[in-house]
Amino acid sequence: MQKRIKLLKNQKGMTLVELLAVLVILGIIAAIAIPMIGNMIENSQTKAAANEALNIIAGAKLADSNGVKGTTEDNVTTFSKDDLVEYVDEDNFISVTKTVKKDTKGEKVTSVEWAITGHKINESTNDDLKSGIESKLKKFVDKN
């Protein structure tokens, strides 16, 4: 019986130093993890906005191929929300523009660039995406 009492008295719990060491380690882990999680959330929101902008541009391309006439000045055609209502569900943009660049003679089309204005991607903290140009959006989505 006395041996059991001695065994019980010899058992020790965690010391204050051990407890403080555990708390310091947890604090360091939290200090590293919280900003990383915040960055992941921000990146996923930006990527979602870029995909949404690409979907709106795809709707504008479809409308253009179906003969929807936007407002055209020089070589820039602007499609408003009203022009794209049958092709796009989202309502959080102002317009989509199609810029056609031609050769020096003005005969052959050298490039067509699509852009979106008034969308939340234009307010992004990523400077490359602020202009809402389709090629930049695609590179961003593919890279991330």
N, CA, C and O of each residue as an XYZ file, in Angstrom:
576
protein
N       0.813     -1.197      0.000
C       0.000      0.000      0.000
C       0.850      1.251      0.000
O       0.561      2.217     -0.707
N       1.932      1.222      0.825
C       2.793      2.395      0.893
C       3.520      2.618     -0.434
O       3.807      3.760     -0.791
N       3.819      1.551     -1.164
C       4.466      1.687     -2.460
C       3.562      2.430     -3.430
O       4.038      3.252     -4.213
N       2.290      2.157     -3.387
C       1.331      2.837     -4.277
C       1.234      4.311     -3.941
O       1.161      5.149     -4.840
N       1.232      4.633     -2.674
C       1.165      6.046     -2.262
C       2.416      6.775     -2.728
O       2.328      7.916     -3.183
N       3.602      6.127     -2.622
C       4.841      6.749     -3.094
C       4.787      6.967     -4.604
O       5.227      8.008     -5.092
N       4.256      6.004     -5.342
C       4.148      6.150     -6.792
C       3.255      7.330     -7.161
O       3.572      8.089     -8.077
N       2.149      7.483     -6.455
C       1.239      8.584     -6.731
C       1.885      9.930     -6.414
O       1.664     10.908     -7.129
N       2.676      9.986     -5.355
C       3.330     11.243     -4.970
C       4.451     11.607     -5.940
O       4.739     12.792     -6.110
N       5.087     10.639     -6.574
C       6.189     10.904     -7.491
C       5.708     11.362     -8.876
O       6.508     11.881     -9.653
N       4.473     11.188     -9.187
C       3.970     11.628    -10.492
C       3.907     13.145    -10.524
O       3.435     13.799     -9.595
N       4.407     13.681    -11.646
C       4.409     15.131    -11.778
C       3.595     15.527    -13.002
O       3.493     14.773    -13.969
N       3.028     16.702    -12.943
C       2.277     17.238    -14.075
C       3.175     18.104    -14.940
O       4.398     18.079    -14.806
N       2.563     18.862    -15.819
C       3.324     19.767    -16.680
C       3.778     20.959    -15.865
O       3.030     21.488    -15.043
N       4.989     21.368    -16.096
C       5.488     22.546    -15.393
C       5.051     23.793    -16.145
O       4.608     23.722    -17.291
N       5.179     24.908    -15.498
C       4.803     26.184    -16.104
C       5.678     26.485    -17.317
O       5.198     27.058    -18.295
N       6.940     26.110    -17.266
C       7.869     26.336    -18.381
C       7.429     25.524    -19.602
O       7.447     26.029    -20.725
N       7.042     24.289    -19.386
C       6.579     23.461    -20.504
C       5.307     24.039    -21.117
O       5.154     24.062    -22.338
N       4.422     24.491    -20.290
C       3.181     25.092    -20.773
C       3.473     26.349    -21.589
O       2.882     26.556    -22.649
N       4.390     27.190    -21.093
C       4.764     28.406    -21.823
C       5.426     28.060    -23.159
O       5.185     28.747    -24.152
N       6.244     27.024    -23.208
C       6.893     26.608    -24.454
C       5.850     26.186    -25.491
O       5.959     26.536    -26.666
N       4.854     25.442    -25.056
C       3.778     25.029    -25.960
C       3.010     26.244    -26.485
O       2.692     26.318    -27.672
N       2.715     27.188    -25.601
C       1.991     28.392    -26.027
C       2.801     29.229    -27.013
O       2.237     29.782    -27.957
N       4.099     29.329    -26.813
C       4.963     30.071    -27.738
C       4.976     29.397    -29.106
O       4.882     30.069    -30.133
N       5.091     28.093    -29.120
C       5.081     27.357    -30.392
C       3.752     27.554    -31.116
O       3.738     27.796    -32.323
N       2.646     27.453    -30.400
C       1.327     27.671    -31.021
C       1.191     29.094    -31.547
O       0.600     29.316    -32.603
N       1.735     30.047    -30.816
C       1.692     31.443    -31.268
C       2.469     31.646    -32.549
O       2.016     32.368    -33.437
N       3.624     31.028    -32.664
C       4.434     31.137    -33.883
C       3.712     30.507    -35.066
O       3.684     31.075    -36.158
N       3.140     29.356    -34.852
C       2.387     28.691    -35.923
C       1.215     29.552    -36.370
O       0.972     29.686    -37.569
N       0.491     30.133    -35.435
C      -0.643     30.998    -35.775
C      -0.176     32.245    -36.526
O      -0.836     32.683    -37.468
N       0.951     32.814    -36.118
C       1.465     34.015    -36.783
C       1.856     33.731    -38.230
O       1.784     34.622    -39.075
N       2.260     32.523    -38.516
C       2.608     32.146    -39.894
C       1.366     31.763    -40.692
O       1.239     32.147    -41.854
N       0.458     31.019    -40.092
C      -0.678     30.457    -40.820
C      -1.757     31.480    -41.168
O      -2.315     31.428    -42.264
N      -2.058     32.398    -40.270
C      -3.168     33.332    -40.497
C      -2.955     34.201    -41.734
O      -3.878     34.310    -42.542
N      -1.787     34.830    -41.929
C      -1.603     35.614    -43.162
C      -1.661     34.754    -44.427
O      -2.158     35.197    -45.462
N      -1.154     33.530    -44.335
C      -1.186     32.647    -45.506
C      -2.624     32.314    -45.881
O      -2.966     32.283    -47.064
N      -3.457     32.068    -44.899
C      -4.862     31.774    -45.170
C      -5.551     32.992    -45.757
O      -6.359     32.869    -46.678
N      -5.233     34.181    -45.223
C      -5.808     35.412    -45.764
C      -5.424     35.629    -47.217
O      -6.253     36.050    -48.024
N      -4.156     35.342    -47.562
C      -3.713     35.479    -48.947
C      -4.403     34.479    -49.860
O      -4.741     34.802    -50.998
N      -4.610     33.269    -49.364
C      -5.291     32.261    -50.177
C      -6.723     32.686    -50.466
O      -7.209     32.498    -51.581
N      -7.401     33.250    -49.485
C      -8.777     33.702    -49.687
C      -8.814     34.834    -50.699
O      -9.653     34.839    -51.600
N      -7.897     35.803    -50.553
C      -7.865     36.934    -51.486
C      -7.556     36.464    -52.909
O      -8.174     36.934    -53.864
N      -6.604     35.540    -53.056
C      -6.265     35.020    -54.380
C      -7.435     34.272    -55.006
O      -7.674     34.389    -56.208
N      -8.158     33.512    -54.212
C      -9.294     32.769    -54.766
C     -10.410     33.713    -55.184
O     -11.091     33.461    -56.178
N     -10.608     34.801    -54.437
C     -11.624     35.774    -54.834
C     -11.231     36.486    -56.119
O     -12.079     36.725    -56.980
N      -9.950     36.828    -56.257
C      -9.474     37.470    -57.480
C      -9.592     36.528    -58.668
O      -9.989     36.943    -59.758
N      -9.252     35.274    -58.463
C      -9.359     34.291    -59.542
C     -10.826     34.079    -59.944
O     -11.128     33.926    -61.127
N     -11.721     34.071    -58.978
C     -13.150     33.939    -59.284
C     -13.644     35.134    -60.088
O     -14.424     34.975    -61.027
N     -13.190     36.338    -59.717
C     -13.584     37.545    -60.458
C     -13.032     37.505    -61.879
O     -13.713     37.909    -62.821
N     -11.795     37.019    -62.038
C     -11.200     36.914    -63.375
C     -11.977     35.922    -64.228
O     -12.225     36.182    -65.406
N     -12.365     34.789    -63.648
C     -13.166     33.808    -64.395
C     -14.535     34.374    -64.769
O     -15.034     34.136    -65.868
N     -15.131     35.119    -63.854
C     -16.421     35.740    -64.151
C     -16.289     36.748    -65.295
O     -17.144     36.805    -66.179
N     -15.216     37.541    -65.273
C     -14.977     38.506    -66.351
C     -14.767     37.785    -67.678
O     -15.260     38.232    -68.713
N     -14.037     36.669    -67.652
C     -13.841     35.894    -68.882
C     -15.163     35.333    -69.399
O     -15.372     35.267    -70.610
N     -16.053     34.929    -68.499
C     -17.364     34.430    -68.917
C     -18.193     35.541    -69.563
O     -18.900     35.303    -70.542
N     -18.105     36.737    -69.019
C     -18.831     37.872    -69.602
C     -18.278     38.179    -70.990
O     -19.038     38.442    -71.922
N     -16.950     38.146    -71.126
C     -16.333     38.387    -72.429
C     -16.735     37.290    -73.415
O     -16.989     37.576    -74.585
N     -16.795     36.043    -72.955
C     -17.230     34.942    -73.821
C     -18.669     35.168    -74.291
O     -18.997     34.884    -75.443
N     -19.524     35.677    -73.405
C     -20.898     36.011    -73.791
C     -20.924     37.116    -74.838
O     -21.733     37.080    -75.764
N     -20.038     38.098    -74.690
C     -19.964     39.181    -75.672
C     -19.480     38.653    -77.018
O     -19.963     39.086    -78.064
N     -18.539     37.729    -76.999
C     -18.071     37.123    -78.250
C     -19.197     36.368    -78.942
O     -19.358     36.445    -80.160
N     -19.966     35.643    -78.153
C     -21.102     34.903    -78.702
C     -22.129     35.861    -79.290
O     -22.656     35.625    -80.377
N     -22.409     36.930    -78.577
C     -23.353     37.935    -79.080
C     -22.831     38.557    -80.369
O     -23.596     38.772    -81.310
N     -21.544     38.843    -80.417
C     -20.936     39.424    -81.617
C     -21.049     38.472    -82.801
O     -21.375     38.893    -83.911
N     -20.782     37.191    -82.568
C     -20.863     36.212    -83.655
C     -22.307     35.977    -84.098
O     -22.552     35.559    -85.230
N     -23.256     36.243    -83.211
C     -24.672     36.105    -83.561
C     -25.238     37.376    -84.193
O     -26.431     37.447    -84.487
N     -24.387     38.372    -84.402
C     -24.813     39.571    -85.103
C     -25.363     40.687    -84.235
O     -25.977     41.617    -84.757
N     -25.165     40.623    -82.936
C     -25.603     41.708    -82.064
C     -24.731     42.917    -82.363
O     -23.504     42.828    -82.350
N     -25.364     44.032    -82.629
C     -24.623     45.258    -82.948
C     -24.485     46.101    -81.692
O     -25.479     46.499    -81.084
N     -23.277     46.361    -81.320
C     -23.033     47.282    -80.219
C     -22.858     48.672    -80.805
O     -23.272     48.934    -81.934
N     -22.257     49.546    -80.050
C     -21.942     50.887    -80.532
C     -20.522     50.851    -81.077
O     -19.590     50.489    -80.360
N     -20.351     51.230    -82.361
C     -19.036     51.156    -82.984
C     -18.524     52.546    -83.325
O     -19.211     53.344    -83.963
N     -17.292     52.818    -82.881
C     -16.577     54.047    -83.217
C     -15.180     53.657    -83.635
O     -14.505     52.916    -82.921
N     -14.733     54.144    -84.781
C     -13.447     53.752    -85.354
C     -13.402     52.233    -85.418
O     -14.239     51.637    -86.096
N     -12.481     51.593    -84.753
C     -12.397     50.132    -84.771
C     -12.729     49.529    -83.414
O     -12.300     48.420    -83.097
N     -13.494     50.262    -82.619
C     -13.849     49.796    -81.278
C     -15.363     49.637    -81.188
O     -16.115     50.586    -81.410
N     -15.793     48.434    -80.860
C     -17.217     48.150    -80.670
C     -17.467     47.941    -79.182
O     -16.768     47.166    -78.529
N     -18.467     48.637    -78.652
C     -18.803     48.536    -77.237
C     -20.160     47.860    -77.093
O     -21.143     48.274    -77.707
N     -20.197     46.813    -76.273
C     -21.436     46.105    -75.975
C     -21.857     46.449    -74.547
O     -21.102     46.227    -73.601
N     -23.047     46.984    -74.399
C     -23.546     47.335    -73.064
C     -24.242     46.125    -72.442
O     -24.387     45.082    -73.078
N     -24.664     46.281    -71.205
C     -25.423     45.210    -70.531
C     -26.682     44.860    -71.315
O     -27.043     43.690    -71.439
N     -27.343     45.886    -71.841
C     -28.582     45.654    -72.592
C     -28.325     44.823    -73.846
O     -29.168     44.015    -74.238
N     -27.170     45.016    -74.476
C     -26.834     44.233    -75.666
C     -26.577     42.766    -75.324
O     -26.805     41.884    -76.152
N     -26.108     42.508    -74.115
C     -25.680     41.158    -73.735
C     -26.651     40.437    -72.816
O     -26.327     39.370    -72.295
N     -27.820     40.993    -72.609
C     -28.756     40.433    -71.629
C     -29.124     38.978    -71.927
O     -29.389     38.217    -70.997
N     -29.147     38.577    -73.196
C     -29.490     37.193    -73.540
C     -28.309     36.238    -73.404
O     -28.482     35.019    -73.424
N     -27.116     36.794    -73.266
C     -25.911     35.978    -73.290
C     -25.178     35.907    -71.947
O     -24.354     35.018    -71.735
N     -25.472     36.827    -71.061
C     -24.738     36.926    -69.800
C     -25.721     37.053    -68.650
O     -26.632     37.879    -68.691
N     -25.533     36.221    -67.607
C     -26.390     36.290    -66.426
C     -25.948     37.374    -65.459
O     -26.776     37.988    -64.786
N     -24.646     37.610    -65.390
C     -24.109     38.573    -64.435
C     -24.542     39.987    -64.781
O     -24.741     40.325    -65.949
N     -24.685     40.803    -63.756
C     -25.127     42.184    -63.952
C     -24.137     43.165    -63.334
O     -24.462     44.334    -63.130
N     -22.938     42.692    -63.037
C     -21.993     43.542    -62.316
C     -20.852     44.034    -63.217
O     -19.677     43.905    -62.874
N     -21.214     44.594    -64.362
C     -20.247     45.194    -65.260
C     -20.942     46.312    -66.025
O     -22.171     46.372    -66.068
N     -20.159     47.187    -66.622
C     -20.742     48.285    -67.391
C     -20.801     47.927    -68.867
O     -21.858     48.014    -69.491
N     -19.659     47.524    -69.425
C     -19.639     47.197    -70.852
C     -18.455     46.303    -71.186
O     -17.536     46.121    -70.387
N     -18.507     45.749    -72.398
C     -17.415     44.957    -72.950
C     -17.042     45.606    -74.275
O     -17.912     45.952    -75.074
N     -15.734     45.769    -74.503
C     -15.301     46.388    -75.753
C     -14.481     45.408    -76.578
O     -13.731     44.584    -76.055
N     -14.654     45.533    -77.898
C     -13.899     44.737    -78.869
C     -13.097     45.731    -79.695
O     -13.667     46.574    -80.389
N     -11.777     45.631    -79.620
C     -10.914     46.526    -80.382
C     -10.268     45.732    -81.509
O      -9.560     44.753    -81.270
N     -10.519     46.166    -82.737
C      -9.963     45.496    -83.912
C      -8.794     46.332    -84.419
O      -8.947     47.515    -84.723
N      -7.628     45.705    -84.506
C      -6.452     46.385    -85.050
C      -6.186     45.827    -86.444
O      -6.202     44.616    -86.665
N      -5.939     46.759    -87.387
C      -5.709     46.358    -88.770
C      -4.295     46.739    -89.195
O      -3.613     47.504    -88.513
N      -3.873     46.199    -90.317
C      -2.541     46.519    -90.823
C      -2.466     47.979    -91.281
O      -3.454     48.708    -91.200
N      -1.309     48.396    -91.755
C      -1.102     49.805    -92.108
C      -2.011     50.264    -93.238
O      -2.336     51.447    -93.328
N      -2.421     49.351    -94.090
C      -3.335     49.716    -95.184
C      -4.784     49.765    -94.701
O      -5.662     50.268    -95.402
N      -5.023     49.248    -93.518
C      -6.376     49.225    -92.970
C      -7.260     48.162    -93.580
O      -8.485     48.281    -93.561
N      -6.651     47.127    -94.121
C      -7.419     46.074    -94.795
C      -7.474     44.775    -93.995
O      -8.548     44.212    -93.780
N      -6.312     44.310    -93.558
C      -6.229     43.007    -92.892
C      -6.248     43.176    -91.382
O      -5.523     44.008    -90.835
N      -7.070     42.393    -90.718
C      -7.147     42.426    -89.250
C      -5.916     41.717    -88.682
O      -5.651     40.556    -88.994
N      -5.175     42.434    -87.847
C      -3.974     41.850    -87.233
C      -4.249     41.302    -85.840
O      -3.610     40.339    -85.416
N      -5.189     41.903    -85.126
C      -5.533     41.388    -83.799
C      -6.889     41.926    -83.360
O      -7.341     42.981    -83.807
N      -7.515     41.173    -82.479
C      -8.778     41.571    -81.859
C      -8.585     41.421    -80.357
O      -8.213     40.349    -79.880
N      -8.834     42.481    -79.618
C      -8.640     42.451    -78.166
C      -9.961     42.771    -77.482
O     -10.627     43.747    -77.826
N     -10.331     41.950    -76.519
C     -11.561     42.134    -75.764
C     -11.228     42.634    -74.369
O     -10.263     42.179    -73.755
N     -12.021     43.565    -73.872
C     -11.809     44.098    -72.518
C     -13.160     44.313    -71.850
O     -14.186     44.445    -72.518
N     -13.145     44.346    -70.530
C     -14.379     44.561    -69.755
C     -14.170     45.783    -68.866
O     -13.090     45.976    -68.308
N     -15.201     46.599    -68.738
C     -15.124     47.783    -67.879
C     -16.239     47.730    -66.841
O     -17.297     47.142    -67.063
N     -15.969     48.359    -65.706
C     -16.966     48.446    -64.645
C     -17.194     47.149    -63.899
O     -18.237     46.973    -63.269
N     -16.241     46.243    -63.958
C     -16.348     44.960    -63.268
C     -15.429     44.990    -62.050
O     -14.483     45.776    -62.010
N     -15.698     44.138    -61.054
C     -14.883     44.145    -59.846
C     -13.433     43.759    -60.118
O     -12.561     44.049    -59.298
N     -13.153     43.112    -61.251
C     -11.766     42.792    -61.591
C     -10.984     44.072    -61.863
O      -9.766     44.102    -61.682
N     -11.672     45.136    -62.297
C     -11.005     46.414    -62.552
C     -10.566     47.087    -61.245
O      -9.731     47.991    -61.269
N     -11.114     46.659    -60.120
C     -10.764     47.210    -58.811
C      -9.773     46.319    -58.068
O      -9.464     46.568    -56.903
N      -9.278     45.287    -58.736
C      -8.377     44.321    -58.114
C      -7.085     44.984    -57.650
O      -6.665     46.007    -58.190
N      -6.471     44.387    -56.646
C      -5.179     44.880    -56.176
C      -4.058     44.448    -57.118
O      -2.940     44.955    -57.028
N      -4.352     43.517    -58.017
C      -3.376     43.059    -59.000
C      -3.378     44.053    -60.163
O      -4.336     44.103    -60.934
N      -2.317     44.837    -60.290
C      -2.250     45.890    -61.304
C      -2.394     45.352    -62.720
O      -2.936     46.038    -63.587
N      -1.918     44.137    -62.967
C      -2.020     43.567    -64.307
C      -3.467     43.333    -64.722
O      -3.766     43.315    -65.916
N      -4.359     43.156    -63.772
C      -5.744     42.827    -64.100
C      -6.662     44.040    -64.110
O      -7.817     43.924    -64.520
N      -6.189     45.185    -63.677
C      -7.057     46.348    -63.549
C      -7.661     46.791    -64.875
O      -8.762     47.341    -64.899
N      -6.957     46.559    -65.974
C      -7.499     46.975    -67.265
C      -8.564     46.011    -67.774
O      -9.334     46.370    -68.665
N      -8.625     44.809    -67.236
C      -9.662     43.851    -67.620
C      -9.500     43.320    -69.030
O     -10.496     42.966    -69.660
N      -8.269     43.251    -69.557
C      -8.016     42.748    -70.896
C      -8.034     41.227    -70.863
O      -7.465     40.602    -69.968
N      -8.702     40.641    -71.861
C      -8.926     39.197    -71.884
C      -7.631     38.392    -71.808
O      -7.559     37.432    -71.041
N      -6.621     38.749    -72.572
C      -5.378     37.969    -72.577
C      -4.715     37.962    -71.201
O      -4.176     36.937    -70.782
N      -4.747     39.096    -70.492
C      -4.171     39.163    -69.149
C      -4.980     38.308    -68.182
O      -4.416     37.633    -67.320
N      -6.301     38.339    -68.327
C      -7.149     37.529    -67.449
C      -6.865     36.047    -67.652
O      -6.776     35.293    -66.684
N      -6.721     35.623    -68.917
C      -6.455     34.211    -69.199
C      -5.109     33.781    -68.612
O      -5.003     32.706    -68.023
N      -4.074     34.627    -68.775
C      -2.765     34.288    -68.232
C      -2.828     34.170    -66.715
O      -2.217     33.273    -66.133
N      -3.569     35.079    -66.069
C      -3.687     35.052    -64.615
C      -4.374     33.765    -64.151
O      -3.914     33.118    -63.211
N      -5.461     33.401    -64.803
C      -6.224     32.212    -64.404
C      -5.393     30.956    -64.652
O      -5.386     30.045    -63.825
N      -4.688     30.901    -65.795
C      -3.888     29.726    -66.105
C      -2.692     29.578    -65.170
O      -2.324     28.466    -64.793
N      -2.080     30.722    -64.794
C      -0.897     30.702    -63.935
C      -1.260     30.304    -62.510
O      -0.492     29.606    -61.848
N      -2.421     30.741    -62.033
C      -2.806     30.467    -60.657
C      -3.739     29.304    -60.621
O      -4.187     28.906    -59.546
